[in-house]
Amino acid sequence: MPLPPLVDPGPPLTREQVQLYSRHLLLGQLGEDGQRRLRAARVLVMGAGGLGAPALLYLAAAGVGHVGIVDDDVVDASNLQRQVIHTLADVGRPKVDSAAEKMHALNPEVEVTRHHLRLDAANARDIFAAYDLVLDGTDNFPTRYLVNDVCAELGLPLVWGSILRFDAQVSVFWSRPRPAGGGGGGADAADASDLAPAVTLRDLFPSPPPAGTTPSCGQAGVLGAMCGQVGSVMATEAVKLITGTGEPLLGRVLVLDALSSRWSELPVRPRTGARPPATVAELGYDPTGSPAGSAGAACLVSGVAAPAPALAEPPAISAAELAERLTARERGADDFVLLDVREPAERSIVAIPGAVGIPLGEVLTDPEAAVHRLGLARPGGVARELLVHCRSGQRSADAVRALRDAGARAINVGGGVLAWVEDVDPALPTY
């Protein structure tokens, strides 16, 4: 599936650049022409996390001339197990700053633009339009679909990666791939275009899964070294697209099972009867920009987005109030059930004393059974309150809504375990 180079060659290489990129120059398929294309390229990387970290380092080392980084997060100690561009000294700093400094230390010639912001439907198009290529290493479905849809609208190639636990997927999506013949028309160009299918994320997964049904890496865990494998593949695909080298993963998904050390491949074809990619506005994104990570930014139902209804915030108490109530319960002055909806592995890291564990997936699948299992009735038939917590308060809010619909007097513990450690017991670990 040949594709032409994405970027025209930049200026001739200097003597210092020839020395710096000599190992690329020795590759016949890449050579000086390819290196000059890399120097002229503008690549946007979504996220300086597990996948973005190795990809950013290798893009800088490869001599990509301009790299943009979109990330609104700060470095946390729990990131360092896989996000190898950051160090302990960077904890608390914006990830875009930490990543940019490491890239400059590796290759001072690389120009880095730091987009320290949360991507949304209001800013995505303007940001993406300044780049030739996008790499998506984000970790939530709303942002992934927004990135895909904006790239599809603009005709930008998208290198996409996804990881969870010991499994990973990598592919290239492009709504308007250029034919190998250069797009000059005629039979040759048409044949070449047939070899380069126009596919997007929605041809692989037409819509995101329902909120709460798929855990994030922060909930389920991820093998750190696998992020290096996948991020490196993503950087390799970017180099291939920029220089027109080799066969990109367009129309194919590379699947990694790290436990068995097996790579496999699946074909991706345009969906039968699928319409041409719609604009972000036509897809129904909230023009004010729903926050990345929220259900409101997701596109649903057959690839056509519908604005998600706003969910009322359930009643909540703080971690400090929970501590007071737990003390009162020990004295017999309070009576309630404390439910932890995190996964068992999360509870093994840190737990709030006295909590009963039922994972969120089980709660949402059958909230009535969860209410019965928790034994909320006490002698006299009076139902006890149910206080629900998770890591940060987001999953527990979903659980509270479902449990209240099932008849429970459920209340969310705002901030979850993170707030408990910060406000009540700082000696406990976090993750």
Beta strands, then each sheet from edge to edge (+ up, - down):
strand 1: 42-46
strand 2: 66-70
strand 3: 111-115
strand 4: 133-136
strand 5: 158-164
strand 6: 167-173
strand 7: 252-257
strand 8: 262-267
strand 9: 316-317
strand 10: 336-340
strand 11: 356-357
strand 12: 385-389
strand 13: 409-413
sheet 1: 3+ 2+ 1+ 4+ 5+ 6- 7+ 8-
sheet 2: 9+ 13+ 12+ 10+ 11+
end
